[in-house]
Amino acid sequence: MRVALVHDYLNQLGGAERVFAHVAEAWPDAPVYTALYDPRVASSIVAPGRIHASFLNALPGASRYFRALAPLYPRAFEAFDFSGYDTIVSSTTAWAKGVIVPPGAIHVCYINTVSRFTFDADRYVGGFGLGALARPLIARLVEWDRRAALRPTRFVANSRNVAERVKTYYGRDADVLPCPVDVDRFTVGAGRGDYFAIASRLLPYKRIDLAIRAAQLANVGLKIAGTGPAERALRELARGTTTELLGFVSDADVDALLGDARAAILPGEEDFGLVPIEAAAAGRPTIAYRGGGALETVLEGRTGAFFDDPTPESLARALASFEPSAYDPQALRAHAETFAPARFVARLKEIVAATRA
């Protein structure tokens, strides 16, 4: 097989990029096509010598203001030339599924979610800072997105939750292959800290605002690691409350943050949600909203607990009544080990080979 890999953009280090790192390791000699590449951030994922970045990468400030480039991504991905490749493997939350491959080539798309501007436009617009004037633009992106979703030969979804969305919005079936989790980045902690923890990009749909309000209602400490477009508003909301926003936190410090926490919190409805597995790898349970991918990664009463309504009051009740000692750190770690990367890589390569056959 002559394999090429595609990912939306490599200018940040979030969950999707950590997943793609294992795709890149599965085919170590394959070139990587992406809209944007920042070696200061992403060289640990993919070496610069493998990268074919789009024309957008040359724009001043593109890496910093990448969310505002949404109207240009369809053209960027359609412009890539895959002549000479018979197998394309993409990883996407929106754009990479839209590449155009040569006749006879296969395209296996690992999809982290249906594009949020298709099913969650209001919060998508807010997250990209585009404002109400962007609605006609979003409508055009939705039209492109649905056409692009017809292009992959095969979809592989990160959860049953996302597979159902793929069926609902794109009319396509998808295999289910849970995300790999870098469990070796974590050590089992003792949960000695008197606080709850969140490690997340600060985006509106993540509902970090709900967690800040809930922690204040329950009068419990909350530490939040992460950056993103909602950071300024969240810092204003957290002023004078029981919440501390830590900004960017290194991998080593995230390990310590989670390992010392009473529990991690997953306040929004996630597509898959790596945090409950990362927290389990650090020996800590998770309190999650009862919906989305968390229903597949949190085992109620064994690796965490749920709150039922997307309100501060509902989460505050769960925080106030939560008893961390009910959870066995070693059992949590064993649960996390079932998501180890080797299983993911082996299964993804099987799927690609079967599609090629």
C-alpha angles and dihedrals in degrees: 000000000000101000131195123183128213132194130174098243137331103208099105139040109236136131096286091051092049089053092049090052088069092047088054091049091051090062103027095173097048120108117242122226118199140155095237135013127189110183091196088067107022107036088098088060100042129003114242092242091068096051128108104181124192126247088266090072090072094058114107110255093005095136093050097043097034095133091063090058092071095118091057101050097083091058092044094056096040089054096062114110115221097177109146095030125102098181126049121184115190134187116202152164092181123335116034094071087069097070116123114230130197121267110278094021122117126225119202111189121200101204122200093185144339105268108282093224086064099055105012104033099153095058091037091058090048092048093053093046092233099130132209093306088070095069095097088048091051090051090055091048090052090054091050092045093056092049091047091052089065092061106072116087090218137007124216113192126205092226144006086254092061093040088058090051091050089054094045099046103026103027090231132127119232136196114232120234116163118230118267115245124208094232092167089068088070137067125199109265131199100233093233095148118099095226145078120239141218125189109186150120107268101242127143097246090056088072095219086153089064091053093050091053092045093051090052092049091049092041093230130136120258127188119193123198118194148064135234146126094298094055098101093050092045092050089053091049092048096050110122094004135108090265127100120196110209100186117208112009125188121239091254092052092047087056090054093042093054095038093056096042125104085229141327119255125220102187102172135058105268130198090227107331117215095199098079089055093043090049090049089051086056089050096252131121127232134230106211140176108259099247145069123018094344088077086067100042104038117068105204113240092004107060101006151324137262136226114210109211126052092236133110089239093057093048092043090058090051092049094048094050098039117123112196094188089070090074125078111223093209092051088050091052091049089053091052092050090065087070095053115144098244092068091049094050094047093050095045091052090050091053093048092048092049091050090049093049 
